[in-house]
Amino acid sequence: MAIARKNWTPSKYSAVCSRHFRESDIIRTENIVLADGPVQNNIPLKYPKLKENAVPYIFPNLPSYLSKT
């Protein structure tokens, strides 16, 4: 399916599918510092986030020469 994306700019409501990113580019947990000081480690995020420089490059429905695994 071809979708026109020329001049498309993401908004704060835009979303992407995690299947297009390496697992190492996805942040699924965070360390939380509580008000009284202790740190809680690896708290699961309700909505995973991408690392700052993450780039989508896995496209499973394209020919293999256009995508890396």
C-alpha positions as a Markdown table, in Angstrom:
| # | Residue | x | y | z |
|---|---|---|---|---|
| 1 | Met | 0.0 | 0.0 | 0.0 |
| 2 | Ala | 1.5 | 3.3 | -1.0 |
| 3 | Ile | 0.8 | 6.3 | 1.2 |
| 4 | Ala | 1.8 | 9.8 | 0.1 |
| 5 | Arg | 4.2 | 11.2 | 2.7 |
| 6 | Lys | 5.7 | 14.2 | 0.8 |
| 7 | Asn | 6.1 | 17.1 | 3.2 |
| 8 | Trp | 4.6 | 15.1 | 6.1 |
| 9 | Thr | 5.5 | 16.4 | 9.5 |
| 10 | Pro | 4.7 | 14.4 | 12.7 |
| 11 | Ser | 2.6 | 16.0 | 15.4 |
| 12 | Lys | 2.4 | 15.2 | 19.1 |
| 13 | Tyr | -0.5 | 12.8 | 18.2 |
| 14 | Ser | 1.5 | 10.9 | 15.6 |
| 15 | Ala | 2.5 | 7.3 | 16.3 |
| 16 | Val | 4.7 | 4.7 | 14.7 |
| 17 | Cys | 4.7 | 0.9 | 14.8 |
| 18 | Ser | 7.4 | -0.6 | 17.0 |
| 19 | Arg | 7.9 | -3.4 | 14.4 |
| 20 | His | 9.9 | -0.9 | 12.3 |
| 21 | Phe | 12.6 | -0.3 | 15.0 |
| 22 | Arg | 15.3 | -2.4 | 16.5 |
| 23 | Glu | 14.4 | -3.5 | 20.1 |
| 24 | Ser | 17.5 | -1.6 | 21.3 |
| 25 | Asp | 15.9 | 1.6 | 20.1 |
| 26 | Ile | 12.8 | 1.2 | 22.2 |
| 27 | Ile | 12.6 | 2.3 | 25.8 |
| 28 | Arg | 10.1 | 0.1 | 27.6 |
| 29 | Thr | 11.0 | 0.7 | 31.3 |
| 30 | Glu | 12.2 | 3.7 | 33.4 |
| 31 | Asn | 13.9 | 4.2 | 36.7 |
| 32 | Ile | 11.7 | 6.4 | 38.9 |
| 33 | Val | 13.0 | 8.5 | 41.8 |
| 34 | Leu | 10.3 | 8.8 | 44.5 |
| 35 | Ala | 9.7 | 12.0 | 46.4 |
| 36 | Asp | 11.2 | 10.5 | 49.6 |
| 37 | Gly | 14.4 | 9.5 | 47.8 |
| 38 | Pro | 14.5 | 5.8 | 46.9 |
| 39 | Val | 14.8 | 4.8 | 43.2 |
| 40 | Gln | 12.4 | 2.2 | 41.8 |
| 41 | Asn | 14.1 | 0.4 | 38.8 |
| 42 | Asn | 12.7 | -0.9 | 35.6 |
| 43 | Ile | 9.1 | 0.4 | 36.0 |
| 44 | Pro | 7.2 | -0.7 | 32.8 |
| 45 | Leu | 6.0 | 2.3 | 30.7 |
| 46 | Lys | 2.3 | 2.3 | 29.7 |
| 47 | Tyr | 3.5 | 3.7 | 26.3 |
| 48 | Pro | 7.0 | 2.8 | 25.2 |
| 49 | Lys | 9.2 | 5.6 | 23.9 |
| 50 | Leu | 11.9 | 5.7 | 21.2 |
| 51 | Lys | 15.5 | 6.7 | 21.9 |
| 52 | Glu | 16.3 | 10.2 | 20.6 |
| 53 | Asn | 18.1 | 9.1 | 17.5 |
| 54 | Ala | 16.0 | 6.1 | 16.6 |
| 55 | Val | 15.4 | 5.6 | 12.9 |
| 56 | Pro | 12.8 | 3.2 | 11.4 |
| 57 | Tyr | 14.5 | 0.8 | 9.0 |
| 58 | Ile | 12.7 | -2.5 | 9.3 |
| 59 | Phe | 10.0 | -2.9 | 6.7 |
| 60 | Pro | 8.8 | -6.5 | 6.7 |
| 61 | Asn | 6.6 | -6.2 | 3.6 |
| 62 | Leu | 9.2 | -4.7 | 1.3 |
| 63 | Pro | 11.8 | -6.6 | -0.7 |
| 64 | Ser | 14.7 | -7.7 | 1.4 |
| 65 | Tyr | 17.2 | -5.4 | -0.3 |
| 66 | Leu | 15.2 | -2.4 | 1.0 |
| 67 | Ser | 15.1 | -3.4 | 4.6 |
| 68 | Lys | 17.6 | -4.7 | 7.3 |
| 69 | Thr | 16.7 | -7.3 | 9.8 |
